[in-house]
Amino acid sequence: MIRFEAFFGALLVVLAIFSAIGVIKSRDVARNLYSGLEAEQKTERELNKKWGDLQIEQSSLITHRNVEKIARERLGMLQPQAGQILVLEDKP
């Protein structure tokens, strides 16, 4: 009977040690995951800011004045004369 109690006591000690190691390992994993989460959240904030900046830039680029300026300067386009305009009507 004493052997069984000693064995059972030793088994409980070993299980307690393994349990403690498991707790330490799981805390380490949780800490690493939380650090990764914070890094990803920081990246998300930076990307959201950049997205907002790009939307502002896009809205300024698509103004009528800017499109006309690009058409004249980069593409060499000119305003057509009245005689050069032909209007076609769609007949059903």
mmCIF file of the C-alpha atoms, coordinates in Angstrom:
data_MODEL
# 
_entry.id   MODEL 
# 
loop_
_atom_site.group_PDB 
_atom_site.id 
_atom_site.type_symbol 
_atom_site.label_atom_id 
_atom_site.label_alt_id 
_atom_site.label_comp_id 
_atom_site.label_asym_id 
_atom_site.label_entity_id 
_atom_site.label_seq_id 
_atom_site.pdbx_PDB_ins_code 
_atom_site.Cartn_x 
_atom_site.Cartn_y 
_atom_site.Cartn_z 
_atom_site.occupancy 
_atom_site.B_iso_or_equiv 
_atom_site.pdbx_formal_charge 
_atom_site.auth_seq_id 
_atom_site.auth_comp_id 
_atom_site.auth_asym_id 
_atom_site.auth_atom_id 
_atom_site.pdbx_PDB_model_num 
ATOM 1  C CA . MET A 1 1  ? 0.000   0.000  0.000   1.00 0.00 ? 1  MET A CA 1 
ATOM 2  C CA . ILE A 1 2  ? 2.893   2.321  0.743   1.00 0.00 ? 2  ILE A CA 1 
ATOM 3  C CA . ARG A 1 3  ? 4.312   1.725  -2.720  1.00 0.00 ? 3  ARG A CA 1 
ATOM 4  C CA . PHE A 1 4  ? 0.997   2.688  -4.322  1.00 0.00 ? 4  PHE A CA 1 
ATOM 5  C CA . GLU A 1 5  ? 0.807   5.909  -2.288  1.00 0.00 ? 5  GLU A CA 1 
ATOM 6  C CA . ALA A 1 6  ? 4.425   6.780  -3.108  1.00 0.00 ? 6  ALA A CA 1 
ATOM 7  C CA . PHE A 1 7  ? 3.841   6.041  -6.774  1.00 0.00 ? 7  PHE A CA 1 
ATOM 8  C CA . PHE A 1 8  ? 0.601   8.037  -6.758  1.00 0.00 ? 8  PHE A CA 1 
ATOM 9  C CA . GLY A 1 9  ? 2.319   10.935 -4.983  1.00 0.00 ? 9  GLY A CA 1 
ATOM 10 C CA . ALA A 1 10 ? 5.205   10.902 -7.479  1.00 0.00 ? 10 ALA A CA 1 
ATOM 11 C CA . LEU A 1 11 ? 2.746   10.742 -10.355 1.00 0.00 ? 11 LEU A CA 1 
ATOM 12 C CA . LEU A 1 12 ? 0.890   13.787 -9.001  1.00 0.00 ? 12 LEU A CA 1 
ATOM 13 C CA . VAL A 1 13 ? 4.184   15.705 -8.707  1.00 0.00 ? 13 VAL A CA 1 
ATOM 14 C CA . VAL A 1 14 ? 5.118   14.831 -12.300 1.00 0.00 ? 14 VAL A CA 1 
ATOM 15 C CA . LEU A 1 15 ? 1.664   15.829 -13.524 1.00 0.00 ? 15 LEU A CA 1 
ATOM 16 C CA . ALA A 1 16 ? 1.871   19.110 -11.596 1.00 0.00 ? 16 ALA A CA 1 
ATOM 17 C CA . ILE A 1 17 ? 5.260   19.845 -13.212 1.00 0.00 ? 17 ILE A CA 1 
ATOM 18 C CA . PHE A 1 18 ? 3.910   19.099 -16.698 1.00 0.00 ? 18 PHE A CA 1 
ATOM 19 C CA . SER A 1 19 ? 0.885   21.255 -15.954 1.00 0.00 ? 19 SER A CA 1 
ATOM 20 C CA . ALA A 1 20 ? 3.121   24.144 -14.849 1.00 0.00 ? 20 ALA A CA 1 
ATOM 21 C CA . ILE A 1 21 ? 5.202   23.791 -18.019 1.00 0.00 ? 21 ILE A CA 1 
ATOM 22 C CA . GLY A 1 22 ? 1.993   23.825 -20.075 1.00 0.00 ? 22 GLY A CA 1 
ATOM 23 C CA . VAL A 1 23 ? 0.800   27.002 -18.356 1.00 0.00 ? 23 VAL A CA 1 
ATOM 24 C CA . ILE A 1 24 ? 4.136   28.722 -18.998 1.00 0.00 ? 24 ILE A CA 1 
ATOM 25 C CA . LYS A 1 25 ? 4.122   27.640 -22.648 1.00 0.00 ? 25 LYS A CA 1 
ATOM 26 C CA . SER A 1 26 ? 0.520   28.748 -23.199 1.00 0.00 ? 26 SER A CA 1 
ATOM 27 C CA . ARG A 1 27 ? 1.241   32.174 -21.635 1.00 0.00 ? 27 ARG A CA 1 
ATOM 28 C CA . ASP A 1 28 ? 4.253   32.565 -23.930 1.00 0.00 ? 28 ASP A CA 1 
ATOM 29 C CA . VAL A 1 29 ? 2.152   31.677 -26.975 1.00 0.00 ? 29 VAL A CA 1 
ATOM 30 C CA . ALA A 1 30 ? -0.584  34.089 -25.880 1.00 0.00 ? 30 ALA A CA 1 
ATOM 31 C CA . ARG A 1 31 ? 1.974   36.866 -25.375 1.00 0.00 ? 31 ARG A CA 1 
ATOM 32 C CA . ASN A 1 32 ? 3.437   36.285 -28.843 1.00 0.00 ? 32 ASN A CA 1 
ATOM 33 C CA . LEU A 1 33 ? -0.015  36.251 -30.438 1.00 0.00 ? 33 LEU A CA 1 
ATOM 34 C CA . TYR A 1 34 ? -0.960  39.482 -28.680 1.00 0.00 ? 34 TYR A CA 1 
ATOM 35 C CA . SER A 1 35 ? 2.248   41.150 -29.904 1.00 0.00 ? 35 SER A CA 1 
ATOM 36 C CA . GLY A 1 36 ? 1.415   40.035 -33.429 1.00 0.00 ? 36 GLY A CA 1 
ATOM 37 C CA . LEU A 1 37 ? -2.115  41.377 -33.069 1.00 0.00 ? 37 LEU A CA 1 
ATOM 38 C CA . GLU A 1 38 ? -0.839  44.782 -31.956 1.00 0.00 ? 38 GLU A CA 1 
ATOM 39 C CA . ALA A 1 39 ? 1.574   44.908 -34.910 1.00 0.00 ? 39 ALA A CA 1 
ATOM 40 C CA . GLU A 1 40 ? -1.234  44.066 -37.340 1.00 0.00 ? 40 GLU A CA 1 
ATOM 41 C CA . GLN A 1 41 ? -3.513  46.685 -35.796 1.00 0.00 ? 41 GLN A CA 1 
ATOM 42 C CA . LYS A 1 42 ? -0.758  49.285 -36.218 1.00 0.00 ? 42 LYS A CA 1 
ATOM 43 C CA . THR A 1 43 ? -0.391  48.266 -39.871 1.00 0.00 ? 43 THR A CA 1 
ATOM 44 C CA . GLU A 1 44 ? -4.168  48.534 -40.287 1.00 0.00 ? 44 GLU A CA 1 
ATOM 45 C CA . ARG A 1 45 ? -4.170  52.078 -38.891 1.00 0.00 ? 45 ARG A CA 1 
ATOM 46 C CA . GLU A 1 46 ? -1.324  53.092 -41.208 1.00 0.00 ? 46 GLU A CA 1 
ATOM 47 C CA . LEU A 1 47 ? -3.064  51.578 -44.238 1.00 0.00 ? 47 LEU A CA 1 
ATOM 48 C CA . ASN A 1 48 ? -6.364  53.276 -43.349 1.00 0.00 ? 48 ASN A CA 1 
ATOM 49 C CA . LYS A 1 49 ? -4.566  56.625 -43.160 1.00 0.00 ? 49 LYS A CA 1 
ATOM 50 C CA . LYS A 1 50 ? -2.874  55.995 -46.496 1.00 0.00 ? 50 LYS A CA 1 
ATOM 51 C CA . TRP A 1 51 ? -6.233  54.983 -48.024 1.00 0.00 ? 51 TRP A CA 1 
ATOM 52 C CA . GLY A 1 52 ? -7.781  58.237 -46.824 1.00 0.00 ? 52 GLY A CA 1 
ATOM 53 C CA . ASP A 1 53 ? -4.885  60.222 -48.297 1.00 0.00 ? 53 ASP A CA 1 
ATOM 54 C CA . LEU A 1 54 ? -5.289  58.404 -51.616 1.00 0.00 ? 54 LEU A CA 1 
ATOM 55 C CA . GLN A 1 55 ? -9.021  59.100 -51.694 1.00 0.00 ? 55 GLN A CA 1 
ATOM 56 C CA . ILE A 1 56 ? -8.356  62.810 -51.151 1.00 0.00 ? 56 ILE A CA 1 
ATOM 57 C CA . GLU A 1 57 ? -5.728  62.770 -53.900 1.00 0.00 ? 57 GLU A CA 1 
ATOM 58 C CA . GLN A 1 58 ? -8.083  60.941 -56.263 1.00 0.00 ? 58 GLN A CA 1 
ATOM 59 C CA . SER A 1 59 ? -10.888 63.420 -55.683 1.00 0.00 ? 59 SER A CA 1 
ATOM 60 C CA . SER A 1 60 ? -8.543  66.297 -56.514 1.00 0.00 ? 60 SER A CA 1 
ATOM 61 C CA . LEU A 1 61 ? -7.292  64.565 -59.674 1.00 0.00 ? 61 LEU A CA 1 
ATOM 62 C CA . ILE A 1 62 ? -10.715 63.963 -61.199 1.00 0.00 ? 62 ILE A CA 1 
ATOM 63 C CA . THR A 1 63 ? -11.900 67.569 -61.144 1.00 0.00 ? 63 THR A CA 1 
ATOM 64 C CA . HIS A 1 64 ? -13.008 68.958 -64.521 1.00 0.00 ? 64 HIS A CA 1 
ATOM 65 C CA . ARG A 1 65 ? -10.287 71.584 -64.499 1.00 0.00 ? 65 ARG A CA 1 
ATOM 66 C CA . ASN A 1 66 ? -7.551  69.030 -63.847 1.00 0.00 ? 66 ASN A CA 1 
ATOM 67 C CA . VAL A 1 67 ? -8.813  66.645 -66.540 1.00 0.00 ? 67 VAL A CA 1 
ATOM 68 C CA . GLU A 1 68 ? -8.935  69.491 -69.067 1.00 0.00 ? 68 GLU A CA 1 
ATOM 69 C CA . LYS A 1 69 ? -5.412  70.611 -68.116 1.00 0.00 ? 69 LYS A CA 1 
ATOM 70 C CA . ILE A 1 70 ? -4.026  67.091 -68.580 1.00 0.00 ? 70 ILE A CA 1 
ATOM 71 C CA . ALA A 1 71 ? -5.843  66.733 -71.918 1.00 0.00 ? 71 ALA A CA 1 
ATOM 72 C CA . ARG A 1 72 ? -4.315  69.974 -73.198 1.00 0.00 ? 72 ARG A CA 1 
ATOM 73 C CA . GLU A 1 73 ? -0.782  69.651 -71.780 1.00 0.00 ? 73 GLU A CA 1 
ATOM 74 C CA . ARG A 1 74 ? -0.016  65.946 -71.900 1.00 0.00 ? 74 ARG A CA 1 
ATOM 75 C CA . LEU A 1 75 ? -2.216  64.753 -74.740 1.00 0.00 ? 75 LEU A CA 1 
ATOM 76 C CA . GLY A 1 76 ? -2.186  67.879 -76.921 1.00 0.00 ? 76 GLY A CA 1 
ATOM 77 C CA . MET A 1 77 ? -5.977  67.902 -77.180 1.00 0.00 ? 77 MET A CA 1 
ATOM 78 C CA . LEU A 1 78 ? -7.882  71.061 -78.171 1.00 0.00 ? 78 LEU A CA 1 
ATOM 79 C CA . GLN A 1 79 ? -11.468 72.224 -77.800 1.00 0.00 ? 79 GLN A CA 1 
ATOM 80 C CA . PRO A 1 80 ? -13.277 71.391 -81.075 1.00 0.00 ? 80 PRO A CA 1 
ATOM 81 C CA . GLN A 1 81 ? -14.710 74.229 -83.143 1.00 0.00 ? 81 GLN A CA 1 
ATOM 82 C CA . ALA A 1 82 ? -18.462 74.453 -83.654 1.00 0.00 ? 82 ALA A CA 1 
ATOM 83 C CA . GLY A 1 83 ? -18.193 73.054 -87.188 1.00 0.00 ? 83 GLY A CA 1 
ATOM 84 C CA . GLN A 1 84 ? -16.238 70.036 -85.995 1.00 0.00 ? 84 GLN A CA 1 
ATOM 85 C CA . ILE A 1 85 ? -18.975 68.808 -83.655 1.00 0.00 ? 85 ILE A CA 1 
ATOM 86 C CA . LEU A 1 86 ? -21.444 66.270 -85.011 1.00 0.00 ? 86 LEU A CA 1 
ATOM 87 C CA . VAL A 1 87 ? -24.443 65.253 -82.911 1.00 0.00 ? 87 VAL A CA 1 
ATOM 88 C CA . LEU A 1 88 ? -25.967 61.865 -83.580 1.00 0.00 ? 88 LEU A CA 1 
ATOM 89 C CA . GLU A 1 89 ? -29.429 60.991 -82.391 1.00 0.00 ? 89 GLU A CA 1 
ATOM 90 C CA . ASP A 1 90 ? -30.452 57.497 -81.432 1.00 0.00 ? 90 ASP A CA 1 
ATOM 91 C CA . LYS A 1 91 ? -33.607 56.424 -83.244 1.00 0.00 ? 91 LYS A CA 1 
ATOM 92 C CA . PRO A 1 92 ? -35.522 53.574 -81.652 1.00 0.00 ? 92 PRO A CA 1 
# 
